[in-house]
Each structure stands twice: as C-alpha cells, then as structure tokens.
Amino acid sequence: MNQFKCVVEFEKLMDVVKSSF
C-alpha cells in the first residue's frame, strides 16, 4: 500500500515537471 502511494506521488511530480517544460 505504501508503495502505491509512492507511485501516485511520483506520477503527480511527473505531471508538474511536464507542465513546467
């Protein structure tokens, strides 16, 4: 379960990075 939360956070981070560039 904790691993899934980590993946979700990572996806959110990638979304922010893609928006920046």
Backbone as a printed PyTorch tensor [residue, N CA C, xyz], in Angstrom:
tensor([[[  0.8370,  -1.2010,   0.0000],
         [  0.0000,   0.0000,   0.0000],
         [  0.8730,   1.2520,   0.0000]],

        [[  1.9200,   1.2290,   0.8070],
         [  2.8250,   2.3800,   0.8770],
         [  3.5130,   2.5950,  -0.4630]],

        [[  3.8320,   1.4990,  -1.1260],
         [  4.4970,   1.5830,  -2.4370],
         [  3.5690,   2.2540,  -3.4460]],

        [[  2.2880,   1.9210,  -3.3780],
         [  1.3200,   2.5090,  -4.3020],
         [  1.2400,   4.0140,  -4.0860]],

        [[  1.2340,   4.4410,  -2.8320],
         [  1.1870,   5.8720,  -2.5190],
         [  2.4180,   6.5690,  -3.0880]],

        [[  3.5430,   5.9140,  -3.0080],
         [  4.7860,   6.4780,  -3.5370],
         [  4.6750,   6.6640,  -5.0450]],

        [[  4.0980,   5.6830,  -5.7110],
         [  3.9240,   5.7520,  -7.1650],
         [  2.9880,   6.9050,  -7.5300]],

        [[  1.9260,   7.0600,  -6.7700],
         [  0.9610,   8.1380,  -7.0310],
         [  1.6440,   9.4920,  -6.8680]],

        [[  2.4300,   9.6320,  -5.8340],
         [  3.1630,  10.8870,  -5.6130],
         [  4.1340,  11.1400,  -6.7570]],

        [[  4.7650,  10.0830,  -7.2240],
         [  5.7130,  10.1980,  -8.3320],
         [  5.0000,  10.6540,  -9.6010]],

        [[  3.8030,  10.0800,  -9.8370],
         [  3.0220,  10.4690, -11.0110],
         [  2.6530,  11.9420, -10.9340]],

        [[  2.2830,  12.3960,  -9.7400],
         [  1.9280,  13.8090,  -9.5690],
         [  3.1450,  14.6870,  -9.8520]],

        [[  4.2840,  14.2490,  -9.3800],
         [  5.5170,  15.0090,  -9.5840],
         [  5.8400,  15.0970, -11.0730]],

        [[  5.7080,  13.9870, -11.7860],
         [  5.9740,  13.9890, -13.2240],
         [  5.0070,  14.9220, -13.9530]],

        [[  3.7670,  14.9760, -13.4690],
         [  2.7750,  15.8650, -14.0640],
         [  3.2330,  17.3150, -13.9260]],

        [[  3.7220,  17.6660, -12.7710],
         [  4.1970,  19.0250, -12.5210],
         [  5.4080,  19.3280, -13.4090]],

        [[  6.3040,  18.3770, -13.5220],
         [  7.5030,  18.5570, -14.3410],
         [  7.1240,  18.7650, -15.8070]],

        [[  6.1770,  17.9720, -16.2980],
         [  5.7450,  18.0970, -17.6890],
         [  5.0880,  19.4520, -17.9310]],

        [[  4.3640,  19.9520, -16.9440],
         [  3.7130,  21.2630, -17.0870],
         [  4.7500,  22.3760, -17.1420]],

        [[  5.8340,  22.1750, -16.4140],
         [  6.8730,  23.2060, -16.3530],
         [  7.5910,  23.3480, -17.6880]],

        [[  7.7680,  22.2330, -18.3950],
         [  8.5330,  22.2800, -19.6410],
         [  7.6500,  22.3120, -20.8720]]])
